[in-house]
Amino acid sequence: MTNFIAPLVSLIALEIILGIDNIIFISILADKLPQQQQQKLRFWGLGLSMILRLVLLAFIAWILKLDQTLFTINETHFSGKGIVLILGGLFLIFKSTKEIYNKVESHNADSQPLKKNNSFKQLLFEVIVLDLVFSIDSIITAVGMVKELWIMYVSVIVSVLVMLLASQYISLFILKHPSFKILALCFLMMIGLSLIAEGFHFEIPKGYIYFSMAFAFLVDIIQMKSIKPKNTNPKH
């Protein structure tokens, strides 16, 4: 049994890391809803993500076929997985750009947030679309790490439970510090670009993306801490 502990823990950690972008996307969309519906969207979004991945694992043979070449254009091979990643990347870039535009425009116009224009079902559908993209990528990655199907099932369930616990805190943090929302949206745009690149067989190591965003996050925190005392100094 000890032989399975290391791959199980490694796969759970990987699933959580790969799920960070999913959590951020859901957290940003949840902020567009009334407060009483925000937790509901996070629960259903991540819950459906877990169900979708478990169902896809049941069709693991079909999922693996998505990695096979469907057609070739100018010596570039396109597979089912590649097409899904390209479309998912374009969707993620479109949504992130749109959110940044809406935030900047609404701030400049000094208008109210656009929460009333978004329905729960519409946002849940957008979450499901992105869940499908991340799920296929996650499962093919998991197959490359382990061979035992039960390890994949356990890692998916545990990682989604961890993400459910973390999602509320991440949402509250983004809501409390609006500047981090722009940073998170830029992170999602980078993920979208990496998905498109992967669809064209140009692999961008995820570690580079996560490191750069962690560095930007650290700089933003330092800036926030350095500005705060200036606003709290008493006037003489």
C-alpha positions as CSV (number, residue, x, y, z in Angstrom):
1,M,0.0,0.0,0.0
2,T,2.9,2.3,0.7
3,N,3.9,2.1,-3.0
4,F,0.7,4.0,-3.8
5,I,1.1,6.9,-1.3
6,A,3.7,8.9,-3.2
7,P,1.9,8.8,-6.6
8,L,-1.5,9.5,-4.9
9,V,-0.1,12.5,-2.9
10,S,1.7,13.8,-6.0
11,L,-1.4,13.5,-8.2
12,I,-3.6,15.2,-5.6
13,A,-1.1,18.1,-5.4
14,L,-1.0,18.4,-9.1
15,E,-4.8,18.4,-9.4
16,I,-5.0,21.2,-6.8
17,I,-2.4,23.3,-8.6
18,L,-4.1,22.7,-12.0
19,G,-7.4,23.6,-10.3
20,I,-6.2,27.1,-9.1
21,D,-7.2,28.7,-12.4
22,N,-10.6,27.0,-12.2
23,I,-11.1,28.4,-8.7
24,I,-10.1,31.9,-9.8
25,F,-12.5,31.8,-12.8
26,I,-15.4,30.7,-10.7
27,S,-14.6,33.2,-7.9
28,I,-14.6,36.1,-10.4
29,L,-17.9,34.9,-12.0
30,A,-19.4,34.5,-8.5
31,D,-18.7,38.1,-7.7
32,K,-21.2,39.0,-10.5
33,L,-24.0,37.5,-8.6
34,P,-26.0,38.6,-5.5
35,Q,-24.2,37.5,-2.3
36,Q,-26.7,34.8,-1.5
37,Q,-26.0,33.0,-4.8
38,Q,-22.2,33.3,-4.8
39,Q,-21.5,30.3,-2.6
40,K,-24.1,28.3,-4.6
41,L,-22.2,29.0,-7.9
42,R,-18.9,28.0,-6.3
43,F,-20.5,24.8,-4.9
44,W,-22.2,23.8,-8.2
45,G,-19.3,24.8,-10.3
46,L,-16.6,22.8,-8.5
47,G,-19.1,20.0,-7.7
48,L,-19.9,19.6,-11.4
49,S,-16.2,19.7,-12.1
50,M,-15.7,16.7,-9.9
51,I,-18.6,14.8,-11.4
52,L,-17.4,15.6,-14.9
53,R,-13.9,14.3,-14.2
54,L,-15.2,11.2,-12.6
55,V,-17.5,10.5,-15.6
56,L,-14.6,11.1,-18.0
57,L,-12.5,8.7,-16.1
58,A,-15.1,6.1,-16.7
59,F,-14.6,6.7,-20.4
60,I,-10.8,6.8,-20.1
61,A,-10.2,4.8,-23.3
62,W,-12.2,7.3,-25.3
63,I,-10.4,10.3,-23.6
64,L,-7.0,8.8,-24.6
65,K,-8.2,8.7,-28.2
66,L,-8.6,12.5,-28.1
67,D,-4.8,12.6,-28.2
68,Q,-4.7,11.0,-31.6
69,T,-4.2,13.1,-34.8
70,L,-7.5,14.0,-36.6
71,F,-6.0,16.2,-39.4
72,T,-2.9,18.0,-40.4
73,I,-2.5,21.6,-41.6
74,N,1.0,22.8,-42.8
75,E,2.7,19.9,-41.0
76,T,0.9,20.8,-37.7
77,H,-1.1,17.9,-36.3
78,F,-4.4,18.6,-34.6
79,S,-6.0,16.2,-32.2
80,G,-9.4,16.2,-30.5
81,K,-7.6,17.3,-27.3
82,G,-5.8,20.1,-29.2
83,I,-9.0,21.5,-30.6
84,V,-10.7,21.5,-27.2
85,L,-7.7,23.3,-25.7
86,I,-7.6,25.9,-28.5
87,L,-11.3,26.6,-28.2
88,G,-11.1,26.7,-24.4
89,G,-8.1,29.0,-24.5
90,L,-9.9,31.4,-26.8
91,F,-13.0,31.3,-24.5
92,L,-10.8,32.0,-21.5
93,I,-9.0,35.0,-23.2
94,F,-12.4,36.4,-24.4
95,K,-14.0,36.2,-20.9
96,S,-10.9,37.6,-19.2
97,T,-10.6,40.5,-21.6
98,K,-14.3,41.2,-21.4
99,E,-14.2,41.2,-17.5
100,I,-11.2,43.6,-17.5
101,Y,-12.9,45.9,-20.0
102,N,-16.2,45.9,-18.0
103,K,-14.3,46.6,-14.8
104,V,-12.3,49.5,-16.2
105,E,-15.3,51.0,-18.1
106,S,-17.6,50.7,-15.1
107,H,-15.0,52.3,-12.9
108,N,-14.3,55.2,-15.3
109,A,-18.0,55.8,-15.7
110,D,-18.6,55.6,-12.0
111,S,-21.5,53.2,-12.6
112,Q,-22.9,50.4,-10.5
113,P,-21.4,46.8,-10.9
114,L,-23.1,44.8,-13.7
115,K,-24.2,42.0,-11.4
116,K,-27.9,42.3,-12.3
117,N,-27.3,41.6,-16.0
118,N,-26.0,38.1,-15.2
119,S,-28.2,35.1,-14.4
120,F,-27.1,32.1,-12.3
121,K,-27.8,29.7,-15.1
122,Q,-25.8,31.7,-17.6
123,L,-22.7,31.9,-15.4
124,L,-23.0,28.2,-14.4
125,F,-23.0,27.3,-18.1
126,E,-19.8,29.3,-18.6
127,V,-18.3,27.4,-15.6
128,I,-19.3,24.1,-17.1
129,V,-17.7,25.0,-20.5
130,L,-14.4,25.7,-18.8
131,D,-14.7,22.7,-16.5
132,L,-14.8,20.5,-19.6
133,V,-11.6,22.0,-21.0
134,F,-9.7,21.7,-17.7
135,S,-11.1,18.2,-17.0
136,I,-9.9,16.7,-20.3
137,D,-6.4,18.3,-19.8
138,S,-6.3,17.2,-16.2
139,I,-7.2,13.6,-16.9
140,I,-4.8,13.1,-19.7
141,T,-2.1,14.6,-17.5
142,A,-3.1,12.2,-14.7
143,V,-2.9,9.2,-17.0
144,G,0.7,10.1,-17.8
145,M,1.5,10.0,-14.1
146,V,-0.2,6.9,-12.8
147,K,-1.8,3.7,-14.2
148,E,-4.1,2.8,-11.3
149,L,-7.6,4.1,-12.0
150,W,-8.6,4.2,-8.3
151,I,-5.8,6.6,-7.6
152,M,-7.2,9.0,-10.3
153,Y,-10.6,8.8,-8.7
154,V,-9.4,9.4,-5.2
155,S,-7.2,12.3,-6.3
156,V,-10.0,14.0,-8.2
157,I,-12.4,13.7,-5.2
158,V,-9.9,14.9,-2.6
159,S,-8.6,17.8,-4.8
160,V,-12.1,19.1,-5.5
161,L,-13.0,19.0,-1.8
162,V,-9.9,21.0,-1.0
163,M,-10.8,23.5,-3.8
164,L,-14.3,23.8,-2.4
165,L,-12.8,24.8,1.0
166,A,-10.4,27.2,-0.5
167,S,-12.8,28.8,-3.1
168,Q,-14.7,30.9,-0.5
169,Y,-11.5,32.4,1.0
170,I,-10.1,33.2,-2.5
171,S,-13.4,34.8,-3.5
172,L,-13.5,37.0,-0.3
173,F,-9.8,38.0,-0.8
174,I,-10.5,39.0,-4.4
175,L,-13.6,40.9,-3.3
176,K,-11.8,42.7,-0.5
177,H,-8.8,43.6,-2.7
178,P,-10.1,44.6,-6.2
179,S,-6.6,45.2,-7.6
180,F,-6.0,41.4,-7.3
181,K,-9.0,40.8,-9.5
182,I,-7.2,42.4,-12.4
183,L,-4.1,40.3,-11.6
184,A,-6.2,37.2,-11.5
185,L,-7.8,38.0,-14.8
186,C,-4.3,38.5,-16.3
187,F,-3.4,35.1,-14.9
188,L,-6.4,33.6,-16.7
189,M,-5.4,35.2,-19.9
190,M,-1.9,33.7,-19.6
191,I,-3.6,30.3,-19.0
192,G,-5.7,30.8,-22.1
193,L,-2.6,31.6,-24.1
194,S,-0.9,28.5,-22.8
195,L,-3.9,26.3,-23.7
196,I,-3.8,27.6,-27.3
197,A,-0.1,27.1,-27.5
198,E,-0.5,23.5,-26.2
199,G,-3.2,22.9,-28.8
200,F,-0.5,23.8,-31.4
201,H,2.0,21.5,-29.7
202,F,4.0,24.4,-28.3
203,E,4.4,23.4,-24.7
204,I,4.8,26.3,-22.2
205,P,5.8,24.8,-18.8
206,K,3.1,25.6,-16.3
207,G,5.8,26.3,-13.7
208,Y,6.9,29.4,-15.5
209,I,3.3,30.8,-15.5
210,Y,2.6,30.0,-11.9
211,F,6.0,31.4,-10.8
212,S,5.5,34.7,-12.7
213,M,2.0,35.1,-11.3
214,A,3.2,34.3,-7.8
215,F,6.0,36.9,-8.2
216,A,3.4,39.5,-9.4
217,F,1.1,38.5,-6.5
218,L,4.0,39.1,-4.1
219,V,4.8,42.5,-5.6
220,D,1.1,43.5,-5.3
221,I,1.1,42.6,-1.7
222,I,4.3,44.5,-0.9
223,Q,2.8,47.5,-2.7
224,M,-0.4,47.2,-0.8
225,K,1.4,47.0,2.5
226,S,3.6,50.0,1.7
227,I,0.7,52.2,0.7
228,K,-1.5,51.3,3.6
229,P,0.6,53.0,6.4
230,K,0.6,56.3,4.4
231,N,-3.2,56.4,4.5
232,T,-3.3,55.7,8.2
233,N,-0.7,58.3,9.5
234,P,-2.4,60.9,11.7
235,K,-2.2,64.5,10.4
236,H,0.0,66.9,12.4
